[in-house]
Amino acid sequence: MKIELTKTKVIKSDINRALKRFKSATIDSGHLDELRERKEFLKPSVIKRKKMKDAVRNERWKREKEKDSY
């Protein structure tokens, strides 16, 4: 998976606006997510276990929310 570099132009020497655009473009492009993923190696079984755990937690949350709405 190749991600293009994020570029931002500074208009009217407004560095704060350019920095804000750069930050949002970096988040949207997925650079930070990839950096976090590459920080350490996780075995496929660990990834699978985490996904299952997240799915169970989300399902419980949805059920609790449905109970509260009635």
trRosetta pair geometry for C-beta under 8 A, 3 or more apart (Angstrom, degrees):
i j d omega theta_ij theta_ji phi_ij phi_ji
1 34 7.6 -149 97 -108 122 129
3 29 5.9 109 -172 159 117 104
3 30 6.0 -138 -111 76 140 100
3 31 6.1 177 128 -82 152 72
3 34 6.5 -148 -9 -9 147 158
4 29 7.2 -108 64 -150 74 130
6 22 6.4 118 133 -153 123 72
6 25 4.7 142 -154 121 123 113
6 26 5.1 -105 2 -80 170 69
6 29 5.5 -142 -73 -6 109 155
6 31 6.7 -84 -19 -26 122 143
8 18 5.2 137 137 -169 121 84
8 19 8.0 146 104 -78 157 23
8 21 5.0 145 -136 99 129 110
8 22 4.2 -98 -7 -75 153 88
8 25 6.4 179 -68 22 108 149
9 18 7.0 -114 100 -122 32 113
10 13 6.3 37 150 -111 114 33
10 14 6.8 180 -168 57 79 53
10 15 6.1 -6 -133 -94 124 59
10 18 4.4 -33 -101 -68 72 158
11 14 6.2 -15 78 34 66 103
11 17 7.4 -55 52 91 92 130
11 18 7.2 157 16 -70 67 102
14 17 4.3 19 128 23 117 116
14 18 6.4 142 96 -18 69 90
15 18 5.5 -59 -146 42 35 113
15 19 6.0 39 155 -23 69 106
16 19 5.7 -53 -146 35 29 111
16 20 6.5 31 154 -20 63 105
17 20 5.6 -52 -149 35 32 113
17 21 6.5 32 152 -16 65 105
18 21 5.7 -54 -149 38 32 111
18 22 6.2 35 151 -22 65 107
19 22 5.5 -52 -145 35 32 115
19 23 6.4 34 156 -21 65 103
20 23 5.9 -52 -149 33 29 111
20 24 6.6 21 156 -11 63 107
21 24 6.0 -60 -148 41 31 105
21 25 6.0 29 156 -19 67 111
22 25 5.8 -58 -144 39 28 110
22 26 6.2 31 156 -22 64 107
23 26 5.8 -55 -149 33 28 112
23 27 6.5 25 155 -15 63 106
24 27 5.7 -53 -148 37 34 110
24 28 6.1 31 155 -17 66 110
25 28 5.7 -56 -142 41 31 110
25 29 6.1 31 159 -23 66 110
26 29 6.0 -55 -143 34 26 109
26 31 5.1 -62 -165 43 80 127
26 32 6.3 78 144 -30 97 101
27 31 7.9 -74 -75 43 21 86
27 32 6.1 -13 -107 17 58 130
30 33 4.9 -53 -160 41 71 116
30 34 5.8 71 142 -23 88 101
31 34 6.0 -62 -152 38 28 108
31 35 6.3 29 153 -22 65 109
32 35 5.5 -52 -147 35 33 115
32 36 6.4 33 155 -18 65 104
33 36 5.9 -56 -152 36 31 109
33 37 6.4 30 152 -19 65 107
34 37 5.6 -54 -147 36 34 113
34 38 6.2 23 158 -13 67 111
35 38 6.1 -63 -144 42 27 104
35 39 6.8 51 151 -49 60 92
36 39 5.7 -31 -158 -6 34 121
42 46 4.7 -118 -177 83 96 126
42 47 5.4 113 120 -56 122 90
43 46 4.7 95 59 2 81 103
43 47 7.2 -148 95 -5 44 85
44 47 5.5 -54 -149 36 37 113
44 48 6.2 38 154 -20 68 106
45 48 5.6 -52 -146 37 33 113
45 49 6.3 35 154 -21 65 106
46 49 5.7 -52 -146 36 31 112
46 50 6.4 32 154 -20 64 106
47 50 5.8 -56 -150 35 30 111
47 51 6.5 30 152 -19 64 105
48 51 5.8 -54 -150 34 31 111
48 52 6.5 30 153 -18 64 106
49 52 5.8 -55 -150 36 31 111
49 53 6.3 33 152 -20 65 107
50 53 5.6 -54 -147 37 32 113
50 54 6.3 33 154 -19 65 106
51 54 5.7 -55 -148 37 30 111
51 55 6.3 32 153 -21 64 106
52 55 5.7 -54 -148 35 31 112
52 56 6.5 31 154 -19 64 104
53 56 5.9 -53 -150 35 30 110
53 57 6.4 29 153 -17 64 108
54 57 5.7 -56 -147 38 31 111
54 58 6.2 30 155 -18 66 107
55 58 5.8 -54 -145 37 29 110
55 59 6.3 31 155 -20 64 107
56 59 5.8 -56 -148 36 29 112
56 60 6.4 30 154 -18 64 105
57 60 5.8 -54 -149 36 30 111
57 61 6.3 33 152 -21 64 107
58 61 5.5 -54 -148 35 32 114
58 62 6.4 34 153 -20 66 103
59 62 5.8 -51 -148 34 32 111
59 63 6.5 31 153 -17 64 105
60 63 5.7 -56 -150 37 32 111
60 64 6.3 32 154 -18 66 106
61 64 5.8 -55 -148 37 30 111
61 65 6.3 31 153 -20 64 107
62 65 5.7 -56 -149 36 31 112
62 66 6.4 32 153 -21 65 104
63 66 5.7 -53 -149 34 32 111
63 67 6.6 35 152 -21 64 102
64 67 5.7 -51 -151 32 34 113
64 68 6.5 31 153 -17 65 107
65 68 5.8 -56 -150 37 32 111
65 69 6.5 33 153 -25 65 107
66 69 5.8 -55 -147 31 32 111
66 70 7.1 30 157 -21 62 102
67 70 6.5 -62 -162 27 32 106
